[in-house]
């Protein structure tokens, strides 16, 4: 497998610039998740890699091969780019058996029959589907059909494997199983996988690294899941990856207060530039803890048990905030009851310039 490098890629549709001098390098042998809201350019970037879009500027290389170079006028045809792809809707042919589906790319290359059979069965073995080789797709579950699609992508010994929302159509249990399966396949093959999704939870479970794209098509952060969760580059990353609360910070006389429909004094340390207001305090739900001694009081509106944690909605003044309490914390410190007024404390707070139109929770 090989690394993938996008260097100053610009793609426009008419007057609409989707990607403007976009650069990203995907390391060899890694699963990199391309994450961002719908319309941010994820699919456009992948189509450029596959040779289905022609950028106006920049270069695209896979390993030592230049697939596209605007200045040198290099544009390798899509069928010669040696990139496997797995789509969201499986795209398996219903009239072909499993082994026929997997063999199809090799037949298009006019490989010898013996080689086709051997490589198809090896690909099916990699996804644990050899016993279903002679089944038709309608005899398989959704997860099994997706494994067939993965085997078909693997059979041509691709330099890179692209997965475009491959588990969206599966139920929750199958999604978990497929994420594990994809990770195991990647480990066995040391594959380079570019995984496109808007599902942050799947990305966090699967990826070695994440590339976070903003709505305007810019890359705002690239790093491991720990780096992105613990050290977000900007407000967009903080808000997009994970759940977050935002509370306006205002100057109230000689002190600082939280604007929650009523002014609530805030005595914790804050950066100097925040003291005059115009900022919002950002805090994740799992970074809010119950503390009877805290002067910051909130009322418990609702509590839901989710198996591994409790999810709360609290009223802080007239503003509702979300709190997540781990089972360990619940067992050692107890749970808060609906209707109860309880002290809360913020951990790992961040401050961002206030957005026009107010904060969101």
Secondary structure by P-SEA (a helix, b strand, c coil): cbbbbbcbbbbbccccccccbbbbbbcccccccccccccccaaaaaaaaaccccccbbbbbccccccccccccccccccccbbbbbcccccccccccaaaaaaaaaaaacccaaaaaaaaaaaaaaaccccccccccccccaaaaaaaaaaaaacccccbbbbccccccccaaaaaaaaaaaaaaaaaaccccccccccaaaaaacccbbbbbcccccccccccaaaaaaccccaaaaaacccbbbbbbbbcccbbbbccccbbbbccccccccccccbbbbbccccbbbbcccccccccccccccccbbbbbbbcccccbbbbbcaaaaaacccccccbbbbbbbccccccccccccccc
